[in-house]
Amino acid sequence: MADEADKGNEIMAEDLERRIAAARGDIPPGIEGDCELCGEWFGRLIGGACAPCRDKYGLG
């Protein structure tokens, strides 16, 4: 029979799995190439912009 600690651990593990799945669902695919804003090459561009430029210009 499972005690309260085991039940709590199971609930926490299930919650963590749900949160990880939700976070992964919001990651857009990226492509390699030159950033359209700064011209530097990056391994992952989202909407043609690198991460530093997306942060700098608030492109999310």
mmJSON file of the N, C-alpha and C atoms, coordinates in Angstrom:
{"data_MODEL":{"atom_site":{
"group_PDB":["ATOM","ATOM","ATOM","ATOM","ATOM","ATOM","ATOM","ATOM","ATOM","ATOM","ATOM","ATOM","ATOM","ATOM","ATOM","ATOM","ATOM","ATOM","ATOM","ATOM","ATOM","ATOM","ATOM","ATOM","ATOM","ATOM","ATOM","ATOM","ATOM","ATOM","ATOM","ATOM","ATOM","ATOM","ATOM","ATOM","ATOM","ATOM","ATOM","ATOM","ATOM","ATOM","ATOM","ATOM","ATOM","ATOM","ATOM","ATOM","ATOM","ATOM","ATOM","ATOM","ATOM","ATOM","ATOM","ATOM","ATOM","ATOM","ATOM","ATOM","ATOM","ATOM","ATOM","ATOM","ATOM","ATOM","ATOM","ATOM","ATOM","ATOM","ATOM","ATOM","ATOM","ATOM","ATOM","ATOM","ATOM","ATOM","ATOM","ATOM","ATOM","ATOM","ATOM","ATOM","ATOM","ATOM","ATOM","ATOM","ATOM","ATOM","ATOM","ATOM","ATOM","ATOM","ATOM","ATOM","ATOM","ATOM","ATOM","ATOM","ATOM","ATOM","ATOM","ATOM","ATOM","ATOM","ATOM","ATOM","ATOM","ATOM","ATOM","ATOM","ATOM","ATOM","ATOM","ATOM","ATOM","ATOM","ATOM","ATOM","ATOM","ATOM","ATOM","ATOM","ATOM","ATOM","ATOM","ATOM","ATOM","ATOM","ATOM","ATOM","ATOM","ATOM","ATOM","ATOM","ATOM","ATOM","ATOM","ATOM","ATOM","ATOM","ATOM","ATOM","ATOM","ATOM","ATOM","ATOM","ATOM","ATOM","ATOM","ATOM","ATOM","ATOM","ATOM","ATOM","ATOM","ATOM","ATOM","ATOM","ATOM","ATOM","ATOM","ATOM","ATOM","ATOM","ATOM","ATOM","ATOM","ATOM","ATOM","ATOM","ATOM","ATOM","ATOM","ATOM","ATOM","ATOM","ATOM","ATOM"],
"id":[1,2,3,4,5,6,7,8,9,10,11,12,13,14,15,16,17,18,19,20,21,22,23,24,25,26,27,28,29,30,31,32,33,34,35,36,37,38,39,40,41,42,43,44,45,46,47,48,49,50,51,52,53,54,55,56,57,58,59,60,61,62,63,64,65,66,67,68,69,70,71,72,73,74,75,76,77,78,79,80,81,82,83,84,85,86,87,88,89,90,91,92,93,94,95,96,97,98,99,100,101,102,103,104,105,106,107,108,109,110,111,112,113,114,115,116,117,118,119,120,121,122,123,124,125,126,127,128,129,130,131,132,133,134,135,136,137,138,139,140,141,142,143,144,145,146,147,148,149,150,151,152,153,154,155,156,157,158,159,160,161,162,163,164,165,166,167,168,169,170,171,172,173,174,175,176,177,178,179,180],
"type_symbol":["N","C","C","N","C","C","N","C","C","N","C","C","N","C","C","N","C","C","N","C","C","N","C","C","N","C","C","N","C","C","N","C","C","N","C","C","N","C","C","N","C","C","N","C","C","N","C","C","N","C","C","N","C","C","N","C","C","N","C","C","N","C","C","N","C","C","N","C","C","N","C","C","N","C","C","N","C","C","N","C","C","N","C","C","N","C","C","N","C","C","N","C","C","N","C","C","N","C","C","N","C","C","N","C","C","N","C","C","N","C","C","N","C","C","N","C","C","N","C","C","N","C","C","N","C","C","N","C","C","N","C","C","N","C","C","N","C","C","N","C","C","N","C","C","N","C","C","N","C","C","N","C","C","N","C","C","N","C","C","N","C","C","N","C","C","N","C","C","N","C","C","N","C","C","N","C","C","N","C","C"],
"label_atom_id":["N","CA","C","N","CA","C","N","CA","C","N","CA","C","N","CA","C","N","CA","C","N","CA","C","N","CA","C","N","CA","C","N","CA","C","N","CA","C","N","CA","C","N","CA","C","N","CA","C","N","CA","C","N","CA","C","N","CA","C","N","CA","C","N","CA","C","N","CA","C","N","CA","C","N","CA","C","N","CA","C","N","CA","C","N","CA","C","N","CA","C","N","CA","C","N","CA","C","N","CA","C","N","CA","C","N","CA","C","N","CA","C","N","CA","C","N","CA","C","N","CA","C","N","CA","C","N","CA","C","N","CA","C","N","CA","C","N","CA","C","N","CA","C","N","CA","C","N","CA","C","N","CA","C","N","CA","C","N","CA","C","N","CA","C","N","CA","C","N","CA","C","N","CA","C","N","CA","C","N","CA","C","N","CA","C","N","CA","C","N","CA","C","N","CA","C","N","CA","C","N","CA","C","N","CA","C","N","CA","C"],
"label_alt_id":[null,null,null,null,null,null,null,null,null,null,null,null,null,null,null,null,null,null,null,null,null,null,null,null,null,null,null,null,null,null,null,null,null,null,null,null,null,null,null,null,null,null,null,null,null,null,null,null,null,null,null,null,null,null,null,null,null,null,null,null,null,null,null,null,null,null,null,null,null,null,null,null,null,null,null,null,null,null,null,null,null,null,null,null,null,null,null,null,null,null,null,null,null,null,null,null,null,null,null,null,null,null,null,null,null,null,null,null,null,null,null,null,null,null,null,null,null,null,null,null,null,null,null,null,null,null,null,null,null,null,null,null,null,null,null,null,null,null,null,null,null,null,null,null,null,null,null,null,null,null,null,null,null,null,null,null,null,null,null,null,null,null,null,null,null,null,null,null,null,null,null,null,null,null,null,null,null,null,null,null],
"label_comp_id":["MET","MET","MET","ALA","ALA","ALA","ASP","ASP","ASP","GLU","GLU","GLU","ALA","ALA","ALA","ASP","ASP","ASP","LYS","LYS","LYS","GLY","GLY","GLY","ASN","ASN","ASN","GLU","GLU","GLU","ILE","ILE","ILE","MET","MET","MET","ALA","ALA","ALA","GLU","GLU","GLU","ASP","ASP","ASP","LEU","LEU","LEU","GLU","GLU","GLU","ARG","ARG","ARG","ARG","ARG","ARG","ILE","ILE","ILE","ALA","ALA","ALA","ALA","ALA","ALA","ALA","ALA","ALA","ARG","ARG","ARG","GLY","GLY","GLY","ASP","ASP","ASP","ILE","ILE","ILE","PRO","PRO","PRO","PRO","PRO","PRO","GLY","GLY","GLY","ILE","ILE","ILE","GLU","GLU","GLU","GLY","GLY","GLY","ASP","ASP","ASP","CYS","CYS","CYS","GLU","GLU","GLU","LEU","LEU","LEU","CYS","CYS","CYS","GLY","GLY","GLY","GLU","GLU","GLU","TRP","TRP","TRP","PHE","PHE","PHE","GLY","GLY","GLY","ARG","ARG","ARG","LEU","LEU","LEU","ILE","ILE","ILE","GLY","GLY","GLY","GLY","GLY","GLY","ALA","ALA","ALA","CYS","CYS","CYS","ALA","ALA","ALA","PRO","PRO","PRO","CYS","CYS","CYS","ARG","ARG","ARG","ASP","ASP","ASP","LYS","LYS","LYS","TYR","TYR","TYR","GLY","GLY","GLY","LEU","LEU","LEU","GLY","GLY","GLY"],
"label_asym_id":["A","A","A","A","A","A","A","A","A","A","A","A","A","A","A","A","A","A","A","A","A","A","A","A","A","A","A","A","A","A","A","A","A","A","A","A","A","A","A","A","A","A","A","A","A","A","A","A","A","A","A","A","A","A","A","A","A","A","A","A","A","A","A","A","A","A","A","A","A","A","A","A","A","A","A","A","A","A","A","A","A","A","A","A","A","A","A","A","A","A","A","A","A","A","A","A","A","A","A","A","A","A","A","A","A","A","A","A","A","A","A","A","A","A","A","A","A","A","A","A","A","A","A","A","A","A","A","A","A","A","A","A","A","A","A","A","A","A","A","A","A","A","A","A","A","A","A","A","A","A","A","A","A","A","A","A","A","A","A","A","A","A","A","A","A","A","A","A","A","A","A","A","A","A","A","A","A","A","A","A"],
"label_entity_id":["1","1","1","1","1","1","1","1","1","1","1","1","1","1","1","1","1","1","1","1","1","1","1","1","1","1","1","1","1","1","1","1","1","1","1","1","1","1","1","1","1","1","1","1","1","1","1","1","1","1","1","1","1","1","1","1","1","1","1","1","1","1","1","1","1","1","1","1","1","1","1","1","1","1","1","1","1","1","1","1","1","1","1","1","1","1","1","1","1","1","1","1","1","1","1","1","1","1","1","1","1","1","1","1","1","1","1","1","1","1","1","1","1","1","1","1","1","1","1","1","1","1","1","1","1","1","1","1","1","1","1","1","1","1","1","1","1","1","1","1","1","1","1","1","1","1","1","1","1","1","1","1","1","1","1","1","1","1","1","1","1","1","1","1","1","1","1","1","1","1","1","1","1","1","1","1","1","1","1","1"],
"label_seq_id":[1,1,1,2,2,2,3,3,3,4,4,4,5,5,5,6,6,6,7,7,7,8,8,8,9,9,9,10,10,10,11,11,11,12,12,12,13,13,13,14,14,14,15,15,15,16,16,16,17,17,17,18,18,18,19,19,19,20,20,20,21,21,21,22,22,22,23,23,23,24,24,24,25,25,25,26,26,26,27,27,27,28,28,28,29,29,29,30,30,30,31,31,31,32,32,32,33,33,33,34,34,34,35,35,35,36,36,36,37,37,37,38,38,38,39,39,39,40,40,40,41,41,41,42,42,42,43,43,43,44,44,44,45,45,45,46,46,46,47,47,47,48,48,48,49,49,49,50,50,50,51,51,51,52,52,52,53,53,53,54,54,54,55,55,55,56,56,56,57,57,57,58,58,58,59,59,59,60,60,60],
"pdbx_PDB_ins_code":[null,null,null,null,null,null,null,null,null,null,null,null,null,null,null,null,null,null,null,null,null,null,null,null,null,null,null,null,null,null,null,null,null,null,null,null,null,null,null,null,null,null,null,null,null,null,null,null,null,null,null,null,null,null,null,null,null,null,null,null,null,null,null,null,null,null,null,null,null,null,null,null,null,null,null,null,null,null,null,null,null,null,null,null,null,null,null,null,null,null,null,null,null,null,null,null,null,null,null,null,null,null,null,null,null,null,null,null,null,null,null,null,null,null,null,null,null,null,null,null,null,null,null,null,null,null,null,null,null,null,null,null,null,null,null,null,null,null,null,null,null,null,null,null,null,null,null,null,null,null,null,null,null,null,null,null,null,null,null,null,null,null,null,null,null,null,null,null,null,null,null,null,null,null,null,null,null,null,null,null],
"Cartn_x":[0.846,0.0,0.896,0.555,1.332,0.999,2.054,1.808,1.646,1.428,1.172,2.353,3.573,4.753,4.823,4.526,4.531,3.473,2.293,1.216,1.617,2.233,2.683,3.739,4.678,5.713,5.116,4.121,3.476,2.748,2.05,1.343,2.33,3.439,4.448,5.078,5.359,5.95,4.993,3.703,2.713,2.598,2.617,2.536,3.759,4.938,6.161,6.099,5.622,5.493,4.547,3.418,2.47,3.105,3.85,4.485,5.549,6.33,7.36,6.705,5.657,4.949,4.368,3.82,3.243,4.324,5.47,6.561,7.119,7.228,7.751,6.801,5.534,4.557,4.647,5.239,5.299,6.606,7.483,8.777,8.651,8.778,8.662,9.902,9.746,10.914,11.823,13.077,14.033,14.807,15.494,16.346,17.707,18.721,20.054,20.101,20.991,21.181,21.614,21.631,22.009,20.779,20.942,19.862,19.533,18.248,17.816,18.027,18.224,18.379,19.835,20.664,22.065,23.038,22.598,23.442,24.383,24.418,25.289,24.677,25.548,25.074,24.74,23.598,23.184,22.647,22.763,22.275,20.767,20.14,18.679,18.101,17.318,16.599,15.112,14.39,12.93,12.392,11.643,11.109,12.2,13.35,14.465,15.334,15.041,15.791,16.46,17.655,18.385,17.825,18.22,17.727,18.106,19.372,19.694,18.851,18.606,17.796,16.333,15.824,14.443,14.278,15.278,15.223,15.352,16.311,16.58,15.388,14.714,13.596,12.223,12.208,10.957,10.102,10.745,10.028,9.502,9.735,9.195,9.781],
"Cartn_y":[-1.175,0.0,1.244,2.218,3.444,4.371,4.971,5.922,7.333,8.299,9.679,10.258,9.951,10.47,9.922,8.637,8.045,8.686,8.913,9.549,10.973,11.683,13.054,13.083,12.14,12.076,11.769,10.909,10.562,11.77,12.502,13.702,14.741,14.93,15.902,15.488,14.192,13.713,13.928,13.659,13.868,15.346,16.205,17.643,18.124,17.631,18.013,17.583,16.387,15.912,16.798,17.199,18.081,19.433,19.972,21.277,21.224,20.16,20.003,19.887,19.091,18.927,20.256,21.037,22.334,23.297,23.287,24.181,23.802,22.527,22.077,22.42,22.492,22.775,24.185,25.108,26.51,26.9,25.94,26.26,26.208,27.363,27.361,26.749,26.155,25.596,26.717,26.436,27.427,26.915,27.825,27.462,28.117,27.571,28.172,29.293,30.252,31.284,32.607,33.606,34.955,35.692,36.344,37.132,38.304,38.508,39.606,40.973,41.013,42.299,42.686,41.739,42.084,41.521,40.564,40.01,38.907,38.589,37.533,36.166,35.143,33.783,33.164,32.459,31.755,30.384,29.456,28.11,27.993,29.012,28.967,30.369,30.57,31.826,31.549,32.442,32.358,33.573,33.335,34.448,35.309,34.7,35.416,36.195,36.13,36.9,35.976,36.358,35.603,35.929,35.138,35.344,36.721,37.174,38.51,39.63,39.54,40.576,40.473,39.235,39.091,39.71,39.512,40.123,41.642,42.104,43.544,44.321,43.751,44.445,43.97,43.125,42.668,41.84,40.979,40.177,38.867,38.643,37.474,36.222],
"Cartn_z":[0.0,0.0,0.0,-0.826,-0.919,0.242,0.774,1.855,1.269,2.119,1.691,0.907,1.317,0.618,-0.8,-0.978,-2.316,-3.2,-2.657,-3.412,-3.817,-2.886,-3.174,-4.265,-4.207,-5.237,-6.604,-6.638,-7.899,-8.488,-7.651,-8.107,-8.627,-7.928,-8.359,-9.685,-9.865,-11.114,-12.288,-12.087,-13.14,-13.493,-12.492,-12.728,-13.511,-13.153,-13.853,-15.313,-15.589,-16.967,-17.771,-17.172,-17.856,-18.159,-17.211,-17.419,-18.509,-18.533,-19.567,-20.936,-21.043,-22.318,-22.795,-21.88,-22.247,-22.73,-22.082,-22.474,-23.845,-24.12,-25.409,-26.546,-26.29,-27.336,-27.88,-27.157,-27.574,-28.252,-28.524,-29.116,-30.64,-31.303,-32.76,-33.41,-34.594,-35.279,-35.766,-35.855,-36.317,-37.512,-38.182,-39.31,-39.137,-39.809,-39.798,-40.819,-40.574,-41.582,-40.994,-41.848,-41.441,-40.928,-39.783,-39.197,-40.119,-40.363,-41.227,-40.586,-39.273,-38.591,-38.373,-37.927,-37.646,-38.669,-39.486,-40.533,-40.081,-38.802,-38.285,-38.538,-38.701,-38.897,-37.551,-37.476,-36.27,-36.659,-35.756,-35.985,-35.864,-35.305,-35.148,-35.255,-36.295,-36.5,-36.409,-35.783,-35.714,-36.449,-37.499,-38.288,-38.891,-39.172,-39.78,-38.812,-37.505,-36.505,-35.488,-35.071,-34.055,-32.658,-31.684,-30.322,-29.763,-29.922,-29.391,-30.027,-31.329,-31.973,-31.564,-31.41,-30.951,-29.572,-28.711,-27.372,-27.463,-28.23,-28.349,-28.892,-29.881,-30.53,-30.054,-29.032,-28.455,-29.403,-30.167,-31.149,-30.575,-29.309,-28.619,-29.066],
"occupancy":[1.0,1.0,1.0,1.0,1.0,1.0,1.0,1.0,1.0,1.0,1.0,1.0,1.0,1.0,1.0,1.0,1.0,1.0,1.0,1.0,1.0,1.0,1.0,1.0,1.0,1.0,1.0,1.0,1.0,1.0,1.0,1.0,1.0,1.0,1.0,1.0,1.0,1.0,1.0,1.0,1.0,1.0,1.0,1.0,1.0,1.0,1.0,1.0,1.0,1.0,1.0,1.0,1.0,1.0,1.0,1.0,1.0,1.0,1.0,1.0,1.0,1.0,1.0,1.0,1.0,1.0,1.0,1.0,1.0,1.0,1.0,1.0,1.0,1.0,1.0,1.0,1.0,1.0,1.0,1.0,1.0,1.0,1.0,1.0,1.0,1.0,1.0,1.0,1.0,1.0,1.0,1.0,1.0,1.0,1.0,1.0,1.0,1.0,1.0,1.0,1.0,1.0,1.0,1.0,1.0,1.0,1.0,1.0,1.0,1.0,1.0,1.0,1.0,1.0,1.0,1.0,1.0,1.0,1.0,1.0,1.0,1.0,1.0,1.0,1.0,1.0,1.0,1.0,1.0,1.0,1.0,1.0,1.0,1.0,1.0,1.0,1.0,1.0,1.0,1.0,1.0,1.0,1.0,1.0,1.0,1.0,1.0,1.0,1.0,1.0,1.0,1.0,1.0,1.0,1.0,1.0,1.0,1.0,1.0,1.0,1.0,1.0,1.0,1.0,1.0,1.0,1.0,1.0,1.0,1.0,1.0,1.0,1.0,1.0,1.0,1.0,1.0,1.0,1.0,1.0],
"B_iso_or_equiv":[0.0,0.0,0.0,0.0,0.0,0.0,0.0,0.0,0.0,0.0,0.0,0.0,0.0,0.0,0.0,0.0,0.0,0.0,0.0,0.0,0.0,0.0,0.0,0.0,0.0,0.0,0.0,0.0,0.0,0.0,0.0,0.0,0.0,0.0,0.0,0.0,0.0,0.0,0.0,0.0,0.0,0.0,0.0,0.0,0.0,0.0,0.0,0.0,0.0,0.0,0.0,0.0,0.0,0.0,0.0,0.0,0.0,0.0,0.0,0.0,0.0,0.0,0.0,0.0,0.0,0.0,0.0,0.0,0.0,0.0,0.0,0.0,0.0,0.0,0.0,0.0,0.0,0.0,0.0,0.0,0.0,0.0,0.0,0.0,0.0,0.0,0.0,0.0,0.0,0.0,0.0,0.0,0.0,0.0,0.0,0.0,0.0,0.0,0.0,0.0,0.0,0.0,0.0,0.0,0.0,0.0,0.0,0.0,0.0,0.0,0.0,0.0,0.0,0.0,0.0,0.0,0.0,0.0,0.0,0.0,0.0,0.0,0.0,0.0,0.0,0.0,0.0,0.0,0.0,0.0,0.0,0.0,0.0,0.0,0.0,0.0,0.0,0.0,0.0,0.0,0.0,0.0,0.0,0.0,0.0,0.0,0.0,0.0,0.0,0.0,0.0,0.0,0.0,0.0,0.0,0.0,0.0,0.0,0.0,0.0,0.0,0.0,0.0,0.0,0.0,0.0,0.0,0.0,0.0,0.0,0.0,0.0,0.0,0.0,0.0,0.0,0.0,0.0,0.0,0.0],
"pdbx_formal_charge":[null,null,null,null,null,null,null,null,null,null,null,null,null,null,null,null,null,null,null,null,null,null,null,null,null,null,null,null,null,null,null,null,null,null,null,null,null,null,null,null,null,null,null,null,null,null,null,null,null,null,null,null,null,null,null,null,null,null,null,null,null,null,null,null,null,null,null,null,null,null,null,null,null,null,null,null,null,null,null,null,null,null,null,null,null,null,null,null,null,null,null,null,null,null,null,null,null,null,null,null,null,null,null,null,null,null,null,null,null,null,null,null,null,null,null,null,null,null,null,null,null,null,null,null,null,null,null,null,null,null,null,null,null,null,null,null,null,null,null,null,null,null,null,null,null,null,null,null,null,null,null,null,null,null,null,null,null,null,null,null,null,null,null,null,null,null,null,null,null,null,null,null,null,null,null,null,null,null,null,null],
"auth_seq_id":[1,1,1,2,2,2,3,3,3,4,4,4,5,5,5,6,6,6,7,7,7,8,8,8,9,9,9,10,10,10,11,11,11,12,12,12,13,13,13,14,14,14,15,15,15,16,16,16,17,17,17,18,18,18,19,19,19,20,20,20,21,21,21,22,22,22,23,23,23,24,24,24,25,25,25,26,26,26,27,27,27,28,28,28,29,29,29,30,30,30,31,31,31,32,32,32,33,33,33,34,34,34,35,35,35,36,36,36,37,37,37,38,38,38,39,39,39,40,40,40,41,41,41,42,42,42,43,43,43,44,44,44,45,45,45,46,46,46,47,47,47,48,48,48,49,49,49,50,50,50,51,51,51,52,52,52,53,53,53,54,54,54,55,55,55,56,56,56,57,57,57,58,58,58,59,59,59,60,60,60],
"auth_comp_id":["MET","MET","MET","ALA","ALA","ALA","ASP","ASP","ASP","GLU","GLU","GLU","ALA","ALA","ALA","ASP","ASP","ASP","LYS","LYS","LYS","GLY","GLY","GLY","ASN","ASN","ASN","GLU","GLU","GLU","ILE","ILE","ILE","MET","MET","MET","ALA","ALA","ALA","GLU","GLU","GLU","ASP","ASP","ASP","LEU","LEU","LEU","GLU","GLU","GLU","ARG","ARG","ARG","ARG","ARG","ARG","ILE","ILE","ILE","ALA","ALA","ALA","ALA","ALA","ALA","ALA","ALA","ALA","ARG","ARG","ARG","GLY","GLY","GLY","ASP","ASP","ASP","ILE","ILE","ILE","PRO","PRO","PRO","PRO","PRO","PRO","GLY","GLY","GLY","ILE","ILE","ILE","GLU","GLU","GLU","GLY","GLY","GLY","ASP","ASP","ASP","CYS","CYS","CYS","GLU","GLU","GLU","LEU","LEU","LEU","CYS","CYS","CYS","GLY","GLY","GLY","GLU","GLU","GLU","TRP","TRP","TRP","PHE","PHE","PHE","GLY","GLY","GLY","ARG","ARG","ARG","LEU","LEU","LEU","ILE","ILE","ILE","GLY","GLY","GLY","GLY","GLY","GLY","ALA","ALA","ALA","CYS","CYS","CYS","ALA","ALA","ALA","PRO","PRO","PRO","CYS","CYS","CYS","ARG","ARG","ARG","ASP","ASP","ASP","LYS","LYS","LYS","TYR","TYR","TYR","GLY","GLY","GLY","LEU","LEU","LEU","GLY","GLY","GLY"],
"auth_asym_id":["A","A","A","A","A","A","A","A","A","A","A","A","A","A","A","A","A","A","A","A","A","A","A","A","A","A","A","A","A","A","A","A","A","A","A","A","A","A","A","A","A","A","A","A","A","A","A","A","A","A","A","A","A","A","A","A","A","A","A","A","A","A","A","A","A","A","A","A","A","A","A","A","A","A","A","A","A","A","A","A","A","A","A","A","A","A","A","A","A","A","A","A","A","A","A","A","A","A","A","A","A","A","A","A","A","A","A","A","A","A","A","A","A","A","A","A","A","A","A","A","A","A","A","A","A","A","A","A","A","A","A","A","A","A","A","A","A","A","A","A","A","A","A","A","A","A","A","A","A","A","A","A","A","A","A","A","A","A","A","A","A","A","A","A","A","A","A","A","A","A","A","A","A","A","A","A","A","A","A","A"],
"auth_atom_id":["N","CA","C","N","CA","C","N","CA","C","N","CA","C","N","CA","C","N","CA","C","N","CA","C","N","CA","C","N","CA","C","N","CA","C","N","CA","C","N","CA","C","N","CA","C","N","CA","C","N","CA","C","N","CA","C","N","CA","C","N","CA","C","N","CA","C","N","CA","C","N","CA","C","N","CA","C","N","CA","C","N","CA","C","N","CA","C","N","CA","C","N","CA","C","N","CA","C","N","CA","C","N","CA","C","N","CA","C","N","CA","C","N","CA","C","N","CA","C","N","CA","C","N","CA","C","N","CA","C","N","CA","C","N","CA","C","N","CA","C","N","CA","C","N","CA","C","N","CA","C","N","CA","C","N","CA","C","N","CA","C","N","CA","C","N","CA","C","N","CA","C","N","CA","C","N","CA","C","N","CA","C","N","CA","C","N","CA","C","N","CA","C","N","CA","C","N","CA","C","N","CA","C","N","CA","C","N","CA","C"],
"pdbx_PDB_model_num":[1,1,1,1,1,1,1,1,1,1,1,1,1,1,1,1,1,1,1,1,1,1,1,1,1,1,1,1,1,1,1,1,1,1,1,1,1,1,1,1,1,1,1,1,1,1,1,1,1,1,1,1,1,1,1,1,1,1,1,1,1,1,1,1,1,1,1,1,1,1,1,1,1,1,1,1,1,1,1,1,1,1,1,1,1,1,1,1,1,1,1,1,1,1,1,1,1,1,1,1,1,1,1,1,1,1,1,1,1,1,1,1,1,1,1,1,1,1,1,1,1,1,1,1,1,1,1,1,1,1,1,1,1,1,1,1,1,1,1,1,1,1,1,1,1,1,1,1,1,1,1,1,1,1,1,1,1,1,1,1,1,1,1,1,1,1,1,1,1,1,1,1,1,1,1,1,1,1,1,1]
}}}
